[in-house]
C-alpha cells in the first residue's frame, strides 16, 4: 500500500496531469492534494456537490449501481471525479490538461493508484 501523498504525487507523473486530490465527500474537505493550477479546496467543496447530486439522481431513478467516475470536459481541461470503492464517502479528483493528456491512460492510472492507496 502506498501512502496518500505518494499516491497523489504519482498521479502527477502522467503527461498532462495538473493536480490531484482526495476528498471527504461528507464534509467536502481535502484529505490530501498535489499539483497546482486549480484551487483544490474550492474544487473539493464544489465537486462534493456534484457527487451528491449524481447519487441523489441515481436514487430517484432507482438505479441499483455505483459511480465508477464522473468526467467533466472543459475547453482546456478534463476533471475526473472517482469515488473510492474501498473508502465509502471519499473520492479522488484529477485535473488534466486536455491538449497534453490521454484520457484513457489517465482513467486507467487513477484506477491503478486507487487500488494501491492507503488512507
Residue frames as qw, qx, qy, qz and C-alpha x, y, z in Angstrom:
[[0.000, 0.886, 0.463, 0.000, 0.00, 0.00, 0.00],
 [0.409, 0.344, 0.002, 0.845, 1.22, 3.46, -0.93],
 [0.151, -0.460, -0.437, 0.758, 0.88, 6.48, 1.32],
 [0.282, 0.821, 0.465, -0.177, -1.71, 9.08, 0.40],
 [0.043, 0.876, -0.206, -0.435, 0.74, 11.83, -0.59],
 [0.317, -0.319, 0.780, 0.435, 2.92, 9.39, -2.54],
 [0.406, 0.445, 0.788, 0.126, -0.15, 8.24, -4.49],
 [0.228, 0.906, 0.256, -0.248, -1.24, 11.79, -5.29],
 [0.117, -0.744, 0.465, 0.465, 2.28, 12.68, -6.42],
 [0.434, -0.036, 0.836, 0.333, 2.36, 9.56, -8.62],
 [0.424, 0.704, 0.567, -0.049, -0.73, 10.77, -10.48],
 [0.100, 0.919, -0.094, -0.369, 1.17, 13.93, -11.43],
 [0.406, -0.391, 0.684, 0.462, 3.75, 11.86, -13.35],
 [0.529, 0.478, 0.678, 0.179, 1.28, 11.29, -16.19],
 [0.227, 0.115, 0.338, 0.906, 1.62, 13.61, -19.20],
 [0.205, -0.491, -0.401, -0.746, -0.82, 16.48, -18.89],
 [0.523, -0.582, -0.598, 0.176, -1.59, 15.96, -15.19],
 [0.047, 0.669, -0.084, 0.737, -2.05, 19.26, -13.35],
 [0.308, -0.393, 0.521, -0.692, -3.48, 18.39, -9.93],
 [0.590, -0.198, -0.772, -0.129, -4.84, 15.55, -7.85],
 [0.294, -0.366, 0.458, -0.755, -6.69, 15.31, -4.57],
 [0.349, -0.294, -0.889, 0.032, -8.56, 13.03, -2.22],
 [0.284, -0.317, 0.055, -0.903, -11.75, 14.48, -0.76],
 [0.079, 0.244, 0.870, -0.422, -14.09, 13.55, 2.09],
 [0.136, -0.360, -0.610, -0.692, -17.46, 13.68, 0.32],
 [0.347, -0.659, -0.653, 0.138, -19.35, 14.07, 3.58],
 [0.303, -0.753, -0.184, 0.554, -17.67, 17.33, 4.53],
 [0.504, 0.847, 0.076, 0.153, -16.11, 18.49, 1.25],
 [0.332, -0.855, 0.377, 0.125, -12.71, 18.74, 2.96],
 [0.605, 0.594, -0.530, 0.031, -9.42, 17.83, 1.35],
 [0.901, -0.409, 0.134, 0.063, -7.66, 14.81, 2.81],
 [0.609, -0.324, 0.416, 0.592, -4.64, 15.29, 0.54],
 [0.488, 0.852, 0.111, -0.154, -3.58, 17.29, -2.50],
 [0.585, -0.273, 0.427, 0.633, -0.81, 17.64, -5.07],
 [0.394, 0.425, 0.518, 0.629, -0.16, 19.87, -8.06],
 [0.030, -0.467, -0.164, 0.868, -1.33, 23.35, -8.97],
 [0.043, -0.086, -0.586, -0.805, -3.42, 25.34, -11.42],
 [0.471, -0.516, -0.555, -0.452, -6.71, 24.81, -9.59],
 [0.308, -0.437, 0.473, -0.700, -7.90, 25.98, -6.17],
 [0.423, -0.028, -0.904, -0.052, -8.24, 22.44, -4.81],
 [0.048, 0.209, 0.716, -0.664, -10.06, 23.49, -1.62],
 [0.462, 0.326, 0.042, -0.824, -12.76, 25.21, -3.66],
 [0.526, 0.216, -0.693, -0.442, -12.84, 22.33, -6.16],
 [0.172, -0.036, -0.949, 0.262, -13.21, 19.79, -3.35],
 [0.262, 0.314, 0.549, -0.729, -16.26, 21.57, -1.94],
 [0.512, 0.386, -0.200, -0.741, -17.84, 22.10, -5.35],
 [0.477, 0.212, -0.799, -0.298, -17.26, 18.58, -6.57],
 [0.082, 0.096, 0.884, -0.449, -18.71, 17.20, -3.36],
 [0.490, 0.388, 0.276, -0.730, -21.97, 18.78, -4.52],
 [0.520, 0.377, -0.580, -0.502, -21.57, 17.14, -7.95],
 [0.230, 0.085, -0.966, 0.080, -21.18, 13.70, -6.35],
 [0.234, 0.241, 0.703, -0.626, -24.16, 14.27, -4.02],
 [0.535, 0.406, -0.041, -0.740, -26.35, 15.41, -6.92],
 [0.483, 0.287, -0.748, -0.352, -25.46, 12.37, -9.02],
 [0.092, -0.031, -0.952, 0.289, -26.12, 9.97, -6.14],
 [0.364, 0.328, 0.473, -0.732, -29.49, 11.66, -5.48],
 [0.561, 0.396, -0.326, -0.649, -30.42, 11.38, -9.16],
 [0.350, 0.185, -0.911, -0.117, -29.42, 7.71, -9.27],
 [0.103, 0.166, 0.845, -0.498, -31.57, 7.06, -6.21],
 [0.469, 0.394, 0.184, -0.768, -34.54, 8.89, -7.77],
 [0.587, 0.389, -0.516, -0.487, -34.17, 6.78, -10.90],
 [0.893, -0.230, 0.322, -0.214, -33.93, 3.62, -8.79],
 [0.659, 0.569, -0.488, 0.062, -30.62, 2.77, -10.41],
 [0.858, -0.478, 0.186, 0.036, -29.01, -0.04, -8.46],
 [0.774, 0.443, -0.088, 0.444, -25.47, 0.81, -9.46],
 [0.531, -0.654, -0.015, 0.538, -22.34, 2.69, -8.37],
 [0.311, 0.934, -0.148, -0.098, -20.46, 5.62, -9.87],
 [0.877, 0.067, 0.054, 0.474, -17.20, 4.48, -11.46],
 [0.362, -0.247, 0.010, 0.899, -16.19, 8.02, -12.33],
 [0.244, 0.881, 0.361, -0.185, -17.61, 11.36, -13.40],
 [0.536, 0.067, 0.294, 0.788, -15.92, 13.16, -16.28],
 [0.125, 0.904, 0.227, -0.340, -16.23, 16.90, -16.71],
 [0.623, 0.235, 0.340, 0.664, -14.83, 18.13, -20.02],
 [0.027, -0.856, -0.103, 0.505, -13.91, 21.80, -20.16],
 [0.538, 0.833, -0.104, -0.076, -12.42, 23.74, -23.06],
 [0.325, 0.722, -0.582, 0.187, -8.85, 23.20, -21.88],
 [0.143, -0.377, 0.833, -0.379, -9.09, 20.60, -19.12],
 [0.676, -0.240, -0.658, -0.231, -10.52, 17.27, -18.09],
 [0.324, -0.417, 0.576, -0.624, -11.70, 16.89, -14.49],
 [0.641, -0.086, -0.745, -0.161, -12.25, 13.32, -13.28],
 [0.496, -0.421, 0.445, -0.615, -14.09, 12.54, -10.05],
 [0.643, 0.074, -0.755, -0.103, -13.71, 8.93, -8.89],
 [0.701, -0.533, 0.202, -0.428, -15.45, 7.69, -5.73],
 [0.108, 0.466, -0.868, 0.133, -13.17, 5.23, -3.93],
 [0.757, -0.142, -0.553, -0.318, -14.58, 1.71, -3.79],
 [0.623, -0.094, -0.664, 0.403, -12.66, 0.79, -0.62],
 [0.187, -0.217, -0.429, 0.856, -13.46, 4.01, 1.23],
 [0.002, 0.715, 0.659, 0.233, -17.14, 4.96, 1.16],
 [0.166, -0.945, -0.241, 0.146, -17.68, 8.71, 1.26],
 [0.353, -0.645, 0.361, 0.573, -14.26, 9.52, -0.22],
 [0.743, 0.623, 0.232, 0.079, -13.45, 10.45, -3.81],
 [0.563, -0.237, 0.311, 0.728, -10.39, 11.16, -5.89],
 [0.335, 0.901, 0.159, -0.226, -10.20, 14.28, -8.04],
 [0.640, -0.120, 0.442, 0.617, -7.85, 14.53, -11.01],
 [0.299, 0.877, 0.057, -0.372, -7.25, 17.57, -13.24],
 [0.686, 0.007, 0.513, 0.516, -5.64, 17.16, -16.66],
 [0.118, 0.556, -0.295, -0.768, -4.56, 19.45, -19.49],
 [0.780, 0.427, 0.350, -0.295, -6.84, 18.46, -22.37],
 [0.540, 0.751, -0.347, -0.155, -4.18, 19.00, -25.06],
 [0.122, 0.604, -0.778, 0.127, -1.40, 17.01, -23.36],
 [0.485, -0.185, 0.769, -0.373, -3.29, 14.25, -21.56],
 [0.394, -0.009, -0.830, -0.394, -4.55, 10.92, -22.83],
 [0.614, -0.315, 0.144, -0.709, -7.94, 10.45, -21.17],
 [0.929, -0.051, -0.330, -0.158, -7.93, 6.64, -21.38],
 [0.621, 0.212, -0.551, 0.515, -4.49, 6.42, -19.78],
 [0.128, -0.387, 0.373, -0.833, -5.50, 8.92, -17.10],
 [0.787, -0.277, -0.023, -0.551, -8.59, 6.93, -16.13],
 [0.904, 0.043, -0.411, 0.109, -6.52, 3.74, -16.02],
 [0.389, 0.335, -0.508, 0.692, -3.81, 5.42, -13.91],
 [0.413, -0.408, 0.233, -0.780, -6.43, 6.75, -11.49],
 [0.917, -0.180, -0.172, -0.310, -7.88, 3.26, -11.07],
 [0.787, 0.187, -0.467, 0.358, -4.43, 1.77, -10.54],
 [0.143, 0.390, -0.453, 0.789, -3.39, 4.35, -7.96],
 [0.639, -0.389, 0.064, -0.661, -6.70, 3.98, -6.11],
 [0.939, -0.096, -0.318, -0.088, -6.07, 0.26, -5.72],
 [0.706, 0.133, -0.427, 0.550, -2.70, 0.88, -4.09],
 [0.028, -0.579, 0.187, -0.793, -3.58, 3.90, -1.95],
 [0.462, -0.394, -0.705, 0.367, -3.75, 3.77, 1.82],
 [0.152, -0.704, -0.097, -0.687, -5.77, 6.44, 3.60]]
